[in-house]
Each structure stands twice: as C-alpha cells, then as structure tokens.
Amino acid sequence: MTTQTVLLAFEEEAALGQELAQALNVEVGLIQRHRFPDGELRLVLPKPLPHTVLLLRGLQQPNEKLTELMIAAPTARELGAQRLLLVSPYLAYMRQDMEFTPGEAVSQRHIARLLSHFFDHVITLDPHLHRINSLDEVMPAGAGIALSAAPLLGAWVADKVPGAVLIGPDEESAQWVREAAQSSGLDFGVGRKVRHGDRDVTLALPDIDVQGRPVVLLDDMASTGRTLIGAAQGLLARGASSIDVAVTHALFNGSAIADLHAAGVRHVWSSNSVPHASNAVSITPLLATTIKSLLAAKA
C-alpha cells in the first residue's frame, strides 16, 4: 500500500468497504481469514500499511469478531499503521450498562475500554446508550464518535410514506424517534413498557390519534422483533391504515421478518449498518463526512 490512508475490511463487509473507500477516495484492502480445525483464526493483512488505517468491522455476532480485532489491530501497527481508526457501524455490548444482579459484569464499560486500547478512534452509529449520555463516559474523551442514522431514516420514511406517524415502541427508542421526526417534519409518539412481573411485560402505546393514518415504527435495532410485533398489533387495533418498520441495525434473528409480516407489518427498512435483505438506506455519506473531518483535523 503506497497511499497515506487505506481502508481494511473483511469479506462479509466488502460491499460497504468498497462504497466507503470510494466516497473517501482511498484504497481498500481485504483482510484474509482462515479458520483452523480447532477453531483458531489466521488473519493476513496487506503489507506494508500506510500511516493511517481505517478498519471496517461491524460487531453483530460479536464474540469472534472481537478476537479478530484484538489480532488485527496490533498487526496493523506492526505493519506500519501509526493512526488506527475502527469503523464499527454496529457496536456490540452497549446494552449491558449497569450491574443488575450482584457480580454481573458491566460489559459496556469493559468492551468500550478494550476497543479504545487498540484504536485511536471508534466510529459507530446509534449505539444503545440508555443510562449514559455519550461514549465519552466509557472511553477516553473524544475517542468514541457516535453518529445517528435517525435523520436518514426519517427522510426515507417521509419520502416513502408521506404524512406517516413515527412511533417508538418503548422509552429507549425515544431519542431516535424524536430526532427522525424533527428532521423530517413528521408527527411522532413514544410508547412505554409496563412491567407486571419479571416475565410479564406489556406495551402502553402513546396517546396519539392513528385512526386511518399510516404508522412507521422506528428503533435503533431489532433482533427478535417481539417488541415491534406487539406495537404493530396494538396500533392496527387502534385503526392505523398501515404499519411499516424502520431500524438502524437489522439484527433480525430466525423468523423475525416473517413474524413481523404475519403481524401486519407491510415493509421493513433498515440502514446498511448490518448487511441484511431489508437494507434500504446507505450510511456511507454520513460515515464519509465524519471520517473526512476527523482525518483533516489531524492532517
């Protein structure tokens, strides 16, 4: 590699890597990976590496990928990288932010500290920060950069479903729904979870008139889709003319998409932060703008 900056990606994220590298006008290189019969990994990085290296790796299904990063980051330093930035559109282990039971590990704190040890900056989208205000509380000041795809999703919804009501299914979705609605001029509301016991949780929908109106459920992530399904069923019962879903991170497991459609959801849209068939909104312009500013500040 002869340029001053290169973007490294793994094969599964080659498409986003190529798109981002083109937007940044930098070269892209793939990290080759081989799995041995005993499960250990062998990584091969391009050699030599330039002064600045951007390493693209989303942390959905995170455990093996964290091992990859712990191997790839110091190797990149050995191969010439003096400045190393992690571009991790989905940042795992951010939900475990307090000790709920005695002795429980606060994973958010420890994973954030681990990544900031290996990388000069960590750039991510819509991390699930519920009880802290920013990544500065769990990383060195300025090391963690959290962007939001909410305005992008809001603009997509406003174009595809004019006059839609944006609904966040629970309190934790409030920040994304509010930002998406305000950026696109849409009405919005936020539901809340009502706990009747340890395993008995229902959704209280917001007091907003949805009769005869299209509704789009918006959240930062979806995995099983159970919360979205409950909200969709409740809103349809209240007379919503249609229900669509828009999420930043499409972590859909198993039959989640089929279950959403079975519950009456029409369309499911997501950003391409996590590769998925529902990807509709590109995060590349958002990432590229931020990375360019960050690189220029240190030029």
PEVENHU-V745302 format. One record per residue. N is the residue number from 0. PSI is psi in whole degrees, -180 to 180 (NA if undefined). OMEGA is omega in whole degrees, 0 to 359 (* if undefined). Layout:
n,psi,omega
N,PSI,OMEGA
N,PSI,OMEGA
This chain:
n,psi,omega
0,128,186
1,-12,181
2,173,182
3,-18,180
4,138,176
5,150,175
6,126,177
7,139,180
8,158,172
9,162,188
10,-41,183
11,-24,182
12,24,182
13,-37,182
14,-49,177
15,-37,178
16,-45,178
17,-43,181
18,-44,181
19,-41,179
20,-39,178
21,-42,179
22,-31,180
23,-9,183
24,48,176
25,164,176
26,155,176
27,139,177
28,144,180
29,139,172
30,121,180
31,141,185
32,136,176
33,136,178
34,125,177
35,161,181
36,-29,180
37,4,177
38,-12,179
39,157,184
40,144,172
41,122,180
42,141,176
43,119,180
44,154,174
45,147,183
46,136,353
47,172,178
48,152,181
49,-176,183
50,-44,186
51,129,180
52,129,172
53,124,180
54,115,181
55,118,177
56,107,172
57,149,186
58,31,166
59,145,189
60,68,202
61,-24,197
62,-48,178
63,-35,182
64,-33,175
65,-38,175
66,-43,177
67,-44,182
68,-37,180
69,-23,175
70,-44,186
71,-39,185
72,-54,179
73,-29,176
74,-42,178
75,-38,177
76,-43,181
77,-28,183
78,7,172
79,-13,182
80,124,176
81,-22,177
82,124,189
83,119,182
84,133,175
85,124,173
86,102,185
87,89,185
88,-41,173
89,123,183
90,115,186
91,167,174
92,22,179
93,-16,183
94,-29,182
95,86,190
96,7,175
97,166,179
98,96,182
99,-33,176
100,153,183
101,129,178
102,-1,182
103,131,181
104,135,175
105,86,190
106,-37,181
107,-48,183
108,-44,187
109,-40,178
110,-40,178
111,-42,179
112,-40,179
113,-49,182
114,-39,180
115,-19,174
116,-38,184
117,-27,187
118,146,178
119,-37,177
120,149,173
121,118,182
122,127,183
123,175,179
124,134,173
125,56,175
126,148,186
127,79,180
128,105,185
129,-47,185
130,3,173
131,158,185
132,-29,182
133,168,178
134,-17,178
135,-21,181
136,-15,180
137,-1,176
138,163,172
139,145,184
140,126,177
141,-9,182
142,-37,180
143,128,181
144,112,183
145,118,177
146,170,178
147,133,175
148,1,183
149,-47,178
150,-35,178
151,-44,179
152,-38,178
153,-42,179
154,-39,178
155,-46,181
156,-45,182
157,-32,179
158,-42,185
159,-32,183
160,73,182
161,136,178
162,11,181
163,154,170
164,124,176
165,130,180
166,128,170
167,130,187
168,-25,181
169,177,186
170,-35,183
171,-19,179
172,-4,189
173,-44,185
174,-38,182
175,-40,181
176,-44,180
177,-45,181
178,-43,180
179,-43,182
180,-45,183
181,-33,181
182,-19,184
183,-1,177
184,29,180
185,152,172
186,153,180
187,162,175
188,162,183
189,129,177
190,-176,177
191,153,178
192,134,177
193,116,181
194,120,177
195,-9,181
196,-179,184
197,-35,184
198,5,183
199,99,183
200,129,175
201,167,180
202,131,171
203,116,184
204,153,182
205,153,180
206,77,179
207,140,184
208,116,179
209,5,182
210,120,178
211,11,182
212,147,175
213,140,181
214,139,173
215,120,175
216,130,184
217,135,179
218,169,179
219,-33,181
220,161,174
221,134,178
222,-76,177
223,-25,181
224,4,185
225,-41,180
226,-43,179
227,-39,179
228,-46,179
229,-42,179
230,-42,180
231,-46,181
232,-41,180
233,-40,181
234,-37,175
235,-37,178
236,-26,179
237,5,171
238,9,177
239,139,183
240,-25,177
241,156,177
242,125,171
243,166,180
244,136,175
245,126,181
246,153,174
247,-53,187
248,113,181
249,86,180
250,25,190
251,127,181
252,147,170
253,-121,184
254,20,186
255,-46,182
256,-47,179
257,-39,179
258,-38,177
259,-46,179
260,-38,179
261,-28,179
262,-1,177
263,3,179
264,131,184
265,-63,181
266,148,171
267,120,181
268,147,177
269,164,170
270,168,179
271,29,174
272,-34,175
273,123,180
274,126,182
275,154,181
276,-22,181
277,-4,182
278,126,181
279,-22,186
280,125,182
281,133,177
282,-2,185
283,-49,180
284,-39,180
285,-47,179
286,-45,185
287,-43,180
288,-45,181
289,-44,181
290,-41,178
291,-44,179
292,-40,181
293,-42,179
294,-39,180
295,-35,181
296,-24,182
297,6,183
298,NA,*
